[in-house]
Amino acid sequence: MREIRWNHLAKEDFYNTIDFLLENWSEKEAQVFIDEVYEIIFILQQGNVDFQHTDLPGIRRCVIRKQITLFYKIIDDNTIDLLRFWNSSHVSYFISFLRNSINQGIPYNPALFAGH
């Protein structure tokens, strides 16, 4: 079973999304989102399925809802780092920025995406 590690921005995104759903929708909608995320995490832990490739080495994405995409990095056969739960209106920018950074030899810095 793979280890799933949450970085601080993934945790922040997750809790911010829950707060938004509670403030603007309902407790039921928030719980559905939480259940969807933990279902994906369970799938990732099993190691039988990996989701859509991005153009970036080792980074994949999984659409949780049409508005929220989970980006994660496969560290090795036993470890996955959750990077961000990204609002879909920002996905193209995120991929473009990461690609340009990697092409220039700049390591991925998740702090640059704080407060998206």
C-alpha positions as CSV (number, residue, x, y, z in Angstrom):
1,M,0.0,0.0,0.0
2,R,1.4,3.4,-1.0
3,E,2.0,6.2,1.5
4,I,0.0,9.4,0.7
5,R,1.7,12.5,1.9
6,W,-0.2,15.8,2.0
7,N,1.9,19.0,1.6
8,H,0.8,22.1,3.5
9,L,-0.8,23.6,0.4
10,A,-2.8,20.5,-0.4
11,K,-4.1,20.6,3.2
12,E,-4.9,24.3,2.9
13,D,-6.7,23.9,-0.4
14,F,-8.7,21.0,0.9
15,Y,-9.9,22.8,4.0
16,N,-10.5,26.0,2.1
17,T,-12.7,24.1,-0.3
18,I,-14.7,22.6,2.6
19,D,-15.1,26.0,4.2
20,F,-16.4,27.4,0.9
21,L,-18.9,24.6,0.5
22,L,-20.1,25.0,4.1
23,E,-20.5,28.8,3.6
24,N,-22.0,28.8,0.2
25,W,-23.7,25.4,-0.2
26,S,-24.5,22.9,2.5
27,E,-23.0,20.5,5.0
28,K,-24.1,17.7,2.6
29,E,-22.1,19.1,-0.3
30,A,-19.1,19.5,1.9
31,Q,-19.4,15.9,3.0
32,V,-19.8,14.7,-0.6
33,F,-16.5,16.5,-1.5
34,I,-14.7,15.0,1.5
35,D,-15.9,11.5,0.6
36,E,-14.8,12.0,-3.1
37,V,-11.3,13.0,-2.0
38,Y,-10.9,10.1,0.4
39,E,-12.2,7.7,-2.3
40,I,-9.4,9.0,-4.7
41,I,-6.8,8.7,-1.9
42,F,-7.9,5.1,-1.3
43,I,-7.5,4.3,-5.0
44,L,-4.0,5.9,-5.0
45,Q,-3.0,4.0,-1.9
46,Q,-3.9,0.7,-3.5
47,G,-1.5,1.4,-6.4
48,N,-3.6,-0.2,-9.1
49,V,-4.6,3.0,-10.9
50,D,-2.8,6.2,-11.6
51,F,-4.6,9.1,-13.1
52,Q,-4.0,11.4,-16.1
53,H,-0.5,12.3,-17.0
54,T,0.5,15.9,-17.3
55,D,3.4,17.1,-19.4
56,L,5.5,17.2,-16.2
57,P,7.6,14.2,-15.2
58,G,5.9,12.3,-12.4
59,I,3.1,14.7,-11.9
60,R,-0.5,13.5,-12.5
61,R,-3.9,15.0,-12.1
62,C,-7.3,13.7,-11.1
63,V,-10.5,15.6,-11.5
64,I,-12.4,15.5,-8.2
65,R,-15.2,17.7,-9.4
66,K,-15.4,19.7,-12.6
67,Q,-14.2,22.7,-10.5
68,I,-11.5,20.9,-8.5
69,T,-8.4,19.0,-9.8
70,L,-6.0,17.2,-7.6
71,F,-2.4,17.4,-8.7
72,Y,0.0,14.8,-7.2
73,K,3.5,13.6,-7.7
74,I,4.6,10.0,-7.8
75,I,7.8,10.0,-5.7
76,D,8.5,6.2,-6.0
77,D,6.5,3.0,-6.1
78,N,5.5,3.4,-2.5
79,T,5.0,7.2,-2.1
80,I,2.7,9.9,-3.5
81,D,2.8,13.5,-2.6
82,L,-0.5,15.5,-2.9
83,L,0.5,18.9,-4.3
84,R,-2.7,20.9,-4.7
85,F,-6.4,20.8,-5.0
86,W,-6.6,23.4,-7.8
87,N,-9.6,25.4,-9.0
88,S,-10.2,24.4,-12.6
89,S,-10.1,28.1,-13.7
90,H,-6.4,28.0,-12.7
91,V,-5.3,24.6,-14.2
92,S,-3.9,25.9,-17.5
93,Y,-1.9,28.5,-15.8
94,F,-0.6,26.0,-13.2
95,I,0.6,23.5,-15.9
96,S,2.1,26.3,-18.0
97,F,4.0,27.7,-15.1
98,L,5.3,24.3,-14.0
99,R,6.4,23.4,-17.5
100,N,8.3,26.7,-17.9
101,S,9.9,26.4,-14.5
102,I,11.1,22.9,-15.2
103,N,12.4,23.8,-18.7
104,Q,14.4,26.6,-17.1
105,G,15.8,24.3,-14.4
106,I,13.8,25.9,-11.6
107,P,12.5,23.4,-9.1
108,Y,8.8,23.4,-8.4
109,N,8.1,25.8,-5.5
110,P,4.5,25.3,-4.2
111,A,4.7,28.5,-2.2
112,L,4.3,30.4,-5.5
113,F,0.8,29.1,-5.7
114,A,-0.3,30.0,-2.2
115,G,-3.5,31.9,-2.1
116,H,-4.7,31.0,-5.6
